């Protein structure tokens, strides 16, 4: 009976560890899907990224202690060509990953 209790405790502990290691990737995936699929989520993030990379505005705020004028938000809309080229890049990436995996498997067998 004690062995069964120890086994069950170990199994529950392992389950808790597995669930906790899945939480962070699941949250990241949900955030990425929200940014990619809902345009109103991506626009403020794109505007924040533009402000973050604005060197002259940063220097003005730090050295002159003056607030920089707000930057225009970059377009976060998706066009057909951007979607097509993004998918094409994904296909090439996965093709190369698969080829590398196949070559590694062949090298391991020989």
C-alpha positions as CSV (number, residue, x, y, z in Angstrom):
1,X,0.0,0.0,0.0
2,X,2.8,2.4,0.8
3,X,4.5,1.7,-2.5
4,X,1.2,2.6,-4.3
5,X,1.0,5.8,-2.4
6,X,4.6,6.7,-3.3
7,X,4.0,5.9,-6.9
8,X,0.9,8.0,-7.0
9,X,2.7,10.9,-5.3
10,X,5.5,10.7,-7.8
11,X,3.0,10.6,-10.7
12,X,1.1,13.6,-9.4
13,X,4.4,15.5,-8.9
14,X,5.5,14.7,-12.4
15,X,2.1,15.8,-13.7
16,X,2.4,19.1,-11.9
17,X,5.9,19.6,-13.4
18,X,4.6,18.8,-16.9
19,X,1.7,21.2,-16.5
20,X,3.9,24.0,-15.3
21,X,6.3,23.5,-18.2
22,X,3.4,23.7,-20.7
23,X,2.0,26.9,-19.2
24,X,4.6,29.4,-20.5
25,X,4.6,28.1,-24.1
26,X,0.8,28.0,-24.1
27,X,0.6,31.7,-23.0
28,X,3.2,32.7,-25.6
29,X,1.3,30.9,-28.3
30,X,-2.0,32.5,-27.3
31,X,-0.3,36.0,-27.3
32,X,1.2,35.4,-30.7
33,X,-2.1,34.2,-32.1
34,X,-3.8,37.3,-30.7
35,X,-1.3,39.6,-32.3
36,X,-1.4,37.8,-35.6
37,X,-5.1,37.3,-36.0
38,X,-6.6,40.4,-34.4
39,X,-5.4,43.6,-36.1
40,X,-6.5,45.9,-33.2
41,X,-4.1,44.1,-30.9
42,X,-1.1,44.4,-33.3
43,X,-1.4,48.2,-33.9
44,X,-0.5,49.4,-30.4
45,X,2.4,46.9,-30.2
46,X,3.7,48.1,-33.6
47,X,3.4,51.7,-32.3
48,X,5.3,50.9,-29.1
49,X,8.0,49.1,-31.2
50,X,8.4,52.2,-33.4
51,X,8.8,54.4,-30.3
52,X,11.3,51.9,-28.8
53,X,13.5,52.1,-31.9
54,X,13.3,55.9,-32.4
55,X,16.9,56.9,-31.5
56,X,16.4,60.6,-32.0
57,X,13.3,60.7,-29.8
58,X,15.1,58.7,-27.1
59,X,18.2,61.0,-27.2
60,X,15.9,64.1,-27.0
61,X,14.0,62.7,-24.0
62,X,17.2,61.7,-22.2
63,X,19.6,64.6,-23.0
64,X,17.2,67.5,-23.5
65,X,14.5,66.2,-21.1
66,X,11.9,67.1,-23.6
67,X,9.2,64.8,-24.7
68,X,9.5,63.7,-28.3
69,X,6.6,64.2,-30.6
70,X,4.6,61.1,-31.1
71,X,5.5,59.0,-34.0
72,X,2.9,57.9,-36.5
73,X,2.0,54.3,-36.0
74,X,3.3,52.0,-38.6
75,X,0.8,50.1,-40.6
76,X,0.0,46.8,-39.1
77,X,-2.3,45.6,-41.9
78,X,-1.6,42.5,-43.7
79,X,-1.5,42.4,-47.5
80,X,-1.8,39.4,-49.8
81,X,1.8,39.6,-50.8
82,X,3.1,39.8,-47.2
83,X,1.0,36.8,-46.2
84,X,2.2,34.9,-49.3
85,X,5.9,35.7,-48.7
86,X,5.6,34.9,-45.0
87,X,4.1,31.5,-45.8
88,X,6.8,30.9,-48.5
89,X,9.5,31.7,-45.9
90,X,7.9,29.2,-43.5
91,X,7.8,26.5,-46.2
92,X,11.5,27.0,-47.0
93,X,12.4,26.9,-43.3
94,X,10.5,23.7,-42.6
95,X,11.8,22.1,-45.7
96,X,15.4,22.8,-44.5
97,X,14.6,21.6,-41.0
98,X,13.1,18.4,-42.3
99,X,16.1,17.9,-44.7
100,X,18.5,18.4,-41.8
101,X,16.6,16.0,-39.6
102,X,16.6,13.4,-42.4
103,X,20.3,13.8,-43.0
104,X,21.0,13.5,-39.2
105,X,18.9,10.3,-39.1
106,X,20.8,8.8,-42.1
107,X,24.1,9.8,-40.6
108,X,23.1,8.2,-37.3
109,X,22.1,4.9,-39.0
110,X,25.3,4.6,-41.0
